[in-house]
Amino acid sequence: DGPREGRENRELFELRWPRKAIIEVGISESSNDSVNVLLYFRDVTAEVEVERLKSEFLSTAAHELRTPMASVYGFAELLLNNDFDQQTQRDLLTTIYEQSGLLVQIINELLDLARIEARRGKDFRLQTLSLNELLCDTVNGLKMPGDDRSVVVSLPSQPVLVHADSGKLRQAFNNVLSNAYKYSPN
């Protein structure tokens, strides 16, 4: 193959010193009279990390969607293929309803993330918030009626102020804390 306009060969190299980095080294050939070959070095560490995080995120999202979807599918199949008494039918339908709600919640969160990424944060409503108040409100909202578990919130005595979007920060805390609360027996 002879030189072609726009032909490019490139390789990625991992540097370990003086700092960890991923460097793209490329050769670009051109039929231009003044420049035949261009050798370039470009730090692509951030881009490689973003791609890794996206791949990891998609894998996690697929797993999170698969779990409630398997329940919906399985219980719906049971209802279609068996005759159950009314209470068992109601129990199975309740499970389908709850798992469908989880699916909707996960999909809404994915759509929120896509919207945030597409708008590059332009839809944030930033304000000064008390982190202490936000966390206490979130924890109080997680407590289920009749659940005798206690949640201990240990925060500094002085208010911790942050500059953030109240709704989005509340949603993030709710996601993390609701999982912790749901999967912590005591």
Secondary structure per residue as TSV (DSSP state, phi and psi in degrees):
chain	resnum	aa	ss	phi	psi
A	1	D	-	360.0	126.1
A	2	G	-	-84.4	172.6
A	3	P	-	-61.3	137.7
A	4	R	-	-126.3	150.6
A	5	E	T	-58.4	126.6
A	6	G	T	78.3	3.1
A	7	R	E	-67.8	133.4
A	8	E	E	-135.6	137.6
A	9	N	E	-121.3	132.6
A	10	R	E	-146.9	152.9
A	11	E	E	-137.3	152.3
A	12	L	E	-105.9	137.4
A	13	F	E	-127.6	141.4
A	14	E	E	-99.5	122.9
A	15	L	E	-94.5	142.6
A	16	R	-	-115.2	-12.9
A	17	W	S	-143.6	138.0
A	18	P	S	-79.7	-11.1
A	19	R	S	-148.3	159.5
A	20	K	-	-71.6	129.2
A	21	A	E	-159.2	156.7
A	22	I	E	-109.4	122.2
A	23	I	E	-114.7	130.2
A	24	E	E	-93.6	125.5
A	25	V	E	-114.3	127.1
A	26	G	E	-137.6	154.0
A	27	I	E	-123.4	125.5
A	28	S	E	-117.7	123.9
A	29	E	E	-100.0	148.0
A	30	S	-	-144.9	155.6
A	31	S	-	-94.5	9.7
A	32	N	-	-62.7	141.3
A	33	D	S	-66.7	-35.8
A	34	S	S	-84.2	-27.9
A	35	V	-	-135.2	123.2
A	36	N	S	-94.9	-41.3
A	37	V	E	-136.1	137.1
A	38	L	E	-121.2	123.3
A	39	L	E	-103.8	128.3
A	40	Y	E	-135.2	155.0
A	41	F	E	-125.5	131.6
A	42	R	E	-141.1	131.7
A	43	D	E	-77.1	113.6
A	44	V	-	-115.2	22.1
A	45	T	H	-54.8	-50.2
A	46	A	H	-63.7	-42.2
A	47	E	H	-63.2	-42.3
A	48	V	H	-65.0	-40.7
A	49	E	H	-65.6	-41.2
A	50	V	H	-61.3	-43.7
A	51	E	H	-63.0	-40.9
A	52	R	H	-63.2	-44.6
A	53	L	H	-64.7	-40.0
A	54	K	H	-62.4	-43.7
A	55	S	H	-62.8	-44.3
A	56	E	H	-63.6	-41.8
A	57	F	H	-61.8	-46.5
A	58	L	H	-62.0	-39.1
A	59	S	H	-63.6	-45.0
A	60	T	H	-65.4	-43.7
A	61	A	H	-61.3	-42.8
A	62	A	H	-61.5	-42.0
A	63	H	H	-63.9	-45.3
A	64	E	H	-62.7	-36.1
A	65	L	H	-74.2	-36.1
A	66	R	H	-63.8	-37.8
A	67	T	H	-61.8	-57.1
A	68	P	H	-68.1	-30.8
A	69	M	H	-64.5	-37.3
A	70	A	H	-62.8	-38.5
A	71	S	H	-66.2	-46.3
A	72	V	H	-58.3	-49.2
A	73	Y	H	-62.7	-47.9
A	74	G	H	-64.2	-45.9
A	75	F	H	-70.9	-34.9
A	76	A	H	-64.2	-41.1
A	77	E	H	-63.1	-41.5
A	78	L	H	-59.3	-45.4
A	79	L	H	-63.1	-38.8
A	80	L	H	-70.1	-32.1
A	81	N	H	-103.7	-0.5
A	82	N	-	-137.4	155.9
A	83	D	-	-102.1	114.7
A	84	F	-	-113.4	156.6
A	85	D	-	-67.2	165.9
A	86	Q	H	-60.3	-39.9
A	87	Q	H	-66.9	-41.1
A	88	T	H	-65.2	-42.2
A	89	Q	H	-58.3	-44.6
A	90	R	H	-62.8	-41.3
A	91	D	H	-62.6	-43.8
A	92	L	H	-65.8	-42.2
A	93	L	H	-65.4	-36.3
A	94	T	H	-62.2	-43.0
A	95	T	H	-63.4	-44.1
A	96	I	H	-60.0	-44.6
A	97	Y	H	-61.4	-47.3
A	98	E	H	-64.0	-43.1
A	99	Q	H	-68.3	-34.7
A	100	S	H	-63.8	-39.0
A	101	G	H	-61.0	-40.7
A	102	L	H	-62.8	-42.0
A	103	L	H	-60.4	-45.5
A	104	V	H	-61.1	-43.3
A	105	Q	H	-61.9	-45.3
A	106	I	H	-63.4	-44.4
A	107	I	H	-63.6	-41.0
A	108	N	H	-62.3	-39.1
A	109	E	H	-65.7	-40.0
A	110	L	H	-63.3	-41.5
A	111	L	H	-65.4	-38.4
A	112	D	H	-60.0	-45.4
A	113	L	H	-62.6	-43.3
A	114	A	H	-62.9	-41.4
A	115	R	H	-65.2	-42.4
A	116	I	H	-61.8	-45.4
A	117	E	H	-64.3	-42.3
A	118	A	H	-65.8	-37.1
A	119	R	H	-92.1	-0.3
A	120	R	T	52.3	41.6
A	121	G	T	80.7	7.2
A	122	K	T	-70.1	-17.0
A	123	D	T	-94.1	9.2
A	124	F	-	-73.4	139.5
A	125	R	-	-109.6	88.8
A	126	L	E	-78.1	136.2
A	127	Q	E	-154.3	165.1
A	128	T	E	-83.0	125.7
A	129	L	E	-127.1	153.3
A	130	S	E	-87.9	113.3
A	131	L	H	-63.2	-37.3
A	132	N	H	-58.4	-48.8
A	133	E	H	-64.3	-43.8
A	134	L	H	-61.6	-45.3
A	135	L	H	-66.2	-43.2
A	136	C	H	-62.4	-43.3
A	137	D	H	-60.4	-43.2
A	138	T	H	-63.3	-46.7
A	139	V	H	-62.4	-43.8
A	140	N	H	-62.6	-32.8
A	141	G	H	-72.4	-16.9
A	142	L	H	-85.1	-23.6
A	143	K	-	-65.0	127.5
A	144	M	-	-92.2	142.4
A	145	P	T	-61.3	134.9
A	146	G	T	83.8	-4.4
A	147	D	-	-88.4	121.0
A	148	D	-	-89.6	6.0
A	149	R	-	-69.0	146.8
A	150	S	-	-111.7	146.6
A	151	V	-	-115.1	125.5
A	152	V	-	-101.4	123.6
A	153	V	-	-108.8	120.3
A	154	S	-	-114.8	105.2
A	155	L	-	-125.3	157.6
A	156	P	-	-60.7	151.2
A	157	S	S	-68.6	-31.6
A	158	Q	S	-82.0	139.7
A	159	P	-	-60.3	139.3
A	160	V	-	-100.9	116.9
A	161	L	E	-101.1	137.9
A	162	V	E	-131.3	155.5
A	163	H	E	-105.6	104.0
A	164	A	E	-155.9	173.8
A	165	D	E	-87.0	117.1
A	166	S	H	-57.0	-49.7
A	167	G	H	-63.5	-43.7
A	168	K	H	-71.5	-38.7
A	169	L	H	-67.8	-40.7
A	170	R	H	-61.4	-42.2
A	171	Q	H	-63.5	-42.3
A	172	A	H	-63.3	-47.0
A	173	F	H	-61.9	-42.1
A	174	N	H	-61.4	-42.1
A	175	N	H	-61.4	-48.6
A	176	V	H	-68.2	-48.9
A	177	L	H	-71.1	-33.6
A	178	S	H	-66.5	-36.9
A	179	N	H	-65.0	-44.2
A	180	A	H	-61.9	-43.9
A	181	Y	H	-67.1	-43.6
A	182	K	H	-64.9	-38.9
A	183	Y	T	-102.4	14.1
A	184	S	-	-109.4	111.9
A	185	P	-	-63.2	-34.9
A	186	N	-	-123.6	360.0
